[in-house]
């Protein structure tokens, strides 16, 4: 019984040591992946990228026209300091329709409220021209010798200093003229000179003042104007009776006495000149400088010498007639529908040139020139534009009027069918490519395609510039309509036969698109072991085009473990099935390798809970003590993975120092022994060996007994 008790005690001690040893090795959640971050429990929080834009009239301290920053919940940002062009000022910033002061700090929450759920937020600078205030100085002046201000009474001068944009009506001062004067209004001197009526009561200042260049002070002056009142004077008529005398006969011309009256001040004289006289018909003044005077209030008689006019010889004139005999052949378009254009009363001796009427030949006829019939018969070319009458007309015997008849002549034209002319211009954008053998030429002109049966028999070889690919030719007509779309193999073009048009043949080059590495990630779970909170029934969550989020999976769903299972973390594999990350249960996002195209699978790792061990019925064979196994030649991280410890993986090799720092921090926080602590492992192994040896000794003693 004693031996059995010792054996039981040894076995119990061995099992206890084993249990203590196993439980003393903690599960370490090494936070070595800086991309797997833990965020606030508020699922609505997300990172945003804000860009301040100030492309016009401003530049930042770095010489750029934009500034981009990353923000997350709780962050604030101060807008950049800008250097604004002279004459402009920064008013503030806008996000959509939300306005922020120029220097006010912006919080993450304010920006998200203004921008909505967008992860990329544009903040636009509001830059306006500096408002320059202009002042108009208005002055009303009155000559104190001629008048005075009555409202405001006693003022020597009335002034206003007004904003140029003032839209109000302002009162004009009241003025009273002094005795002997009459107030006639205002003379205004400013942007323009003007005279205003005395009834004017108000004025508006906008546009009234004169401003010197680059000055903000303008001036306008209102000067009261007066006129002297006329004194009461006596006025009477001065009467002159004119008697016309023929100097050749020294006789009065019968029934030709003219009475002329003028009114004026008594004491002054009225002046009478040749302009006041009405000369009898057939006579003219013998002295065209004649004049006399008569005092107002008096009358007088005067003889005025006249002489008979000499009758000139009758002047010869010419009449010219342009006639169209057959209106079916042509017309005078400037005088239509008339077929006769006449020029009458032309002095026969004038050297003036007159314009020949334009002629339009009707369809089927051609205007060939003019037939002239007058003093003689002659012909003029169709190009003749003007004519003179000297020696041109025929004067009938005893007549002072000469006549000329000018007739346009036509000839019938044999109609020939019109040829439909077609041309083609081959063009290229020099930014995209060039024509081989035509360096520097962007247009190749091909005219009169009708001569080659409307065929363009040659298309130049196109050399695409770097970054472009030649795709073919686009052919448009004069109306801009696309009629052909040819591939790059085309070497000639047949245009519509017999159609007149101007074609443009454009070389089509397309900019090569840069290949984008597409990455996708599918988050999966075994429905037997657990589920995604908020995604009932879903075992796969697809996240496509991660390259649009800089290869980041910004959200991992919350995992709900089924009864009997525990959520341990995430296993990430690539398309080839290689495990690239092993993340603990705290991970909320994943940063995948940047610029790498792949299809990733993110698997929720859930382990089935083990059945607790009854100390009275140990399941471990005392003769085979279990010890933690550390693989020789493996890293601490690999041992952790074998122990099913959740590990986060760094985004790239540059994060190594950060991983070591995180590991050391975790080791300092833990009070228990961690995987990879070699000194403590040796202690546990030794203890287990001693316990095992004690059990073996007890067994053999019992056997021998």
Order of alpha helices (4+ residues) and beta strands (2+ residues): alpha-beta-beta-beta-beta-beta-beta-beta-beta-alpha-beta-beta-beta-beta-beta-beta-beta-beta-beta-beta-beta-beta-beta-beta-beta-beta-beta-beta-beta-beta-beta-beta-beta-beta-beta-beta-beta-beta-beta-beta-beta-beta-beta-beta-beta-beta-beta-beta-beta-beta-beta-beta-beta-beta-beta-alpha-alpha-alpha
